[in-house]
């Protein structure tokens, strides 16, 4: 079994776990945690697919060695930063919602929000 | 390259300066707009000089980031600059410096997205754009806005993770990230992992692009946010995903998939728009419905089809922003139109609504007629033609429902000081039909305006009007169900949509 296939299999399984959590959990914080699992699995996927020609670090100049691909790791840095931003912002939003409604239950929050909007506009 | 750098850097500078020296925020916004305009003019002069051009940023050969200047780029960048001008005049100095900062950042990211021709660059610009637009959605800190923003954030973050995994698969198959290079290296490869990766990328972009089943966050986010924000989101932020889809289809053509998604999106968006009864909700669902046309245009796969899709994207941005601004200026965006007799709209809003409604119904010589007729011309399968007619019919019905209530039933009020900008915008939208003549050339426009076409496409609005007269009572008592748009169900439908994409990709 090639490393690439194993990598994609492992990370896709973790993504599926995250997506399941995202769909099944009613708690907003748990949803954010599941989202973070999906994002981290994506990063894992990128870290694992670099071993396609070889597994050496691309710093040794001697010929004949099979190097790991450096580009995906550069991409991963960007996406880690973006994920950090997303997590910070979503926690902020959760904080505002919890301060206002004193619950993390999404279905309750949805009901409150809808009622409030209709009251304000009528 | 100059075009991109001038535009993006001036928007970024305007954003940073307007938070530092917030007294002069309007003037910084104007300077940013001038920079954007200069960028677009550079782009147009380069396009007229050497035609469509793909070049590489940086001196690393194929490792550099590809940028592109073609019709789609110029139309989208032009749309950004036009919307910037009219929303800036509408805003004057009514918001704080922070709002102007985010506003300019949104423009910077959408502007740079127009030029990007690299899969990872698309990811970064789209993700940055959605972070900024989420901050703008929650800007007034009302609970429903925060909730709509959180919903958008969760769904779009999941979508961009899917996109990134898809990008990994495509990178492994093609060994590059630039779309021009990938097109060459992927020629003729048919692998399982490539197909899976492409499906994942389409799913991610479809969430951003307002495709039905994927973009169930859209109606809430677009209808709960501030007027200017709604106009910008519907006008250009949604288009970012569609630009991404256009670029990915350049690389690997999956026309059948886009045709199916387009027909589904267009028809279901129109049905939901018809069932809603708050003006901003109707407009938000209408955005989904119009995205259907654009997808159908991309799905035809011909260069003229993609040009028609870009043209439709441009025109839709203009008239939808006008409709949102007119409704928002009157302050009735969230009210139920069953009580339209109690509303009082300034006459400027009524003019804006009139021009916008006539445009969206595709009545010549208003702008949408040209793009839509060009799209219908490109269709080579019969069922797509019928789907387009159905979308057109639905569009006419919900536009008449909205326009009738707001223009004829509501009372007319005096205009405020800010509202005159809407009239200027309405005139610009009304005149934008001439752009079709500039872009397509007089022979094509004369062909589109031939009696055969006029009779075929004017009969749809007429039929729609007749149907509405009969159904008015029934239509006003309808109400759209909310459950498809709650967070959990939109996640489930995103997953279903992804399975549908994979199914279609494997069946072909």
Interface residues (C-beta under 8 A of the other chain):
Chain A: X4 X8 X11 X12 X15 X19 X22 X23 X26 X28 X31 X32 X35 X38 X39 X41 X42 X45 X46 X49 X52 X71 X72 X75 X78 X79 X82 X83 X85 X86 X89 X90 X93 X94 X96 X97 X100 X101 X106 X107 X109 X110 X112 X113 X114 X116 X117 X120 X121 X122
Chain B: X63 X120 X123 X124 X127 X128 X131 X134 X135 X138 X141 X142 X143 X144 X146 X147 X149 X150 X153 X154 X157 X158 X160 X161 X164 X165 X168 X169 X171 X172 X177 X193 X224 X278 X334 X335 X336 X482 X486 X487 X488 X491 X492 X495
